[in-house]
Amino acid sequence: MYIAQPEMKDPAYGLKNVKMSHGEIVKKYSELHKMIPDVQDRVVAMYPSENHVIVEFESSGTAPDGKKFSLPICTIFEIKDGKISKDLTYYDNF
């Protein structure tokens, strides 16, 4: 669903957008699932516009220290030619 090298933003990467390949995106989410095997996302709402879709969701699971967590997240997807060109994700990384 992504272009070859979309711009990604994630608090884990710092404040700037980074370009990632498909392989890097797969690696990112594979590592997340290894670290938090029971991670689940529940979509709260979606807000579409002409070339963007904003998705509000809640991620939950069990952290590596054994504590349960619930984290509100918001992602802004920019769509170009039917594919995701930007994936800008915001959450509290503390």
HELIX and SHEET records of a PDB file:
HELIX    1   1 PRO A   11  TYR A   13  5                                   3    
HELIX    2   2 HIS A   22  MET A   35  1                                  14    
SHEET    1   A 6 VAL A  18  LYS A  19  0                                        
SHEET    2   A 6 TYR A   2  LYS A   9 -1                                        
SHEET    3   A 6 LYS A  83  TYR A  90  1                                        
SHEET    4   A 6 LYS A  68  LYS A  80 -1                                        
SHEET    5   A 6 HIS A  52  THR A  62 -1                                        
SHEET    6   A 6 GLN A  40  PRO A  48 -1                                        
END                                                                             
